[in-house]
């Protein structure tokens, strides 16, 4: 699972590098929480997750569609995945978002060291 998440996050990094150069300098790593609407990558860059999704041109009709469109870039997990995990154990969703958060932090650390 970690390799899949890393691949998605790296795709998100490339996407943000094209759309918002220097974005990683604006992220407060101590507050980063990929499960939060305001503390996730898009929340910190664009005020909140839905506005960030829209700002990046990933148009959506409802939150479920926003999550689905953002998922390939490592910005979220899909509603379907959340539902499946919640049926097993509600804590699994939190654990998965913690993995996403840690991988985003690692990628941001790499970007900050390069510059």
N, C-alpha and C positions, 0 to 999 in steps of 0.2 A: 504494500500500500504506500509506503514512504516514497518509493521510486516513482510511482504514479503521481503522487502529490508534487514531488520535485519537478517533474516534467511539466505539469500544469503551471506551477509557480514560475518556472523559467520562461514559459510562454507569456505569462502575465508581465514579467519583467521586460521582455522584449517589446511587448505591446505598449507598456507605459513609457519605455525609453523613446519610442517613436512619437507618442502622443503628448508626452509631458516630460521633456528632458529635465533631468535633475530632480525628479519627483522624490527620489530616495532620501534626499537631504531634508525634506519636509516631514518625514515620518518620525514620530516620537516612539522609539522602540519600547520604552518603558510602559507606554499606554497601548501598544499594539495588541489587538484582540480580534482575530479574524471572525469570531462569532458575534461581534458587536456591530451594530448599525453605524455608530459614530466613531468607534475606535479601530475599525478595520482599515485596510489600505485606502479603499475608496472613500470611506468616511472621513479619514484624516485629510485626504487631498481635496475632496469636493463637498464637504459638509455632512453628507451621510451616504450610505450605500446606494439607495435608489437614484439619487442625483448623480452620483459617480457613474453608475451604469449608463444612465442617459447621456451624460457628458461625453463618455467614450464612444457614443454612437451605437450602443447596443440597445436599440429600442425594444420596449416591452409594453405589454398591456396590463399585467398584474405582477405581484411580487414573485409568484411561482415562476413566471417566465423570466423575470429579471435574474433570479437565482440560476436558472437553467442556462441563460446566455452568459453569465459571469463565470460559471463553473469551469469551463475549459481553460480559463486563464488563472485559475487558482484563487479567485476572489471570493468564492463561496462553494458550498456543496448544494446539490440539487434538493428540491423538496422531496422527491422520490427517495433519495438516499437518506434524508432525515427521517422520513416515515419508516423506512426499513429498519434503521438503527433504533429508533424509539420503540419499535415493537419488541426488539431484543432487550434493550436496556437504555434508558434515557441518558445515562452517563456517557454512552458511546459517542453521541453527537458532540458533547463537550470535549471528549478526548480527541476526536477527529479534528475539531477546530483548533485545539492546542497544537496538534501536529502541523496544521497549516500555518499557524502563528510562528512556530519555531522555525519552520523552513523559510518563511518570508524573512524572518529576522536574520537568518544565516545568509540569505541572498543579498539582503541590504548591507550587511557587514562587508561582504565581498565587494559590492559596488563602492562603498565608502573607502575601502582600502586602495582601490584602483586609482581613484582620483587624487 
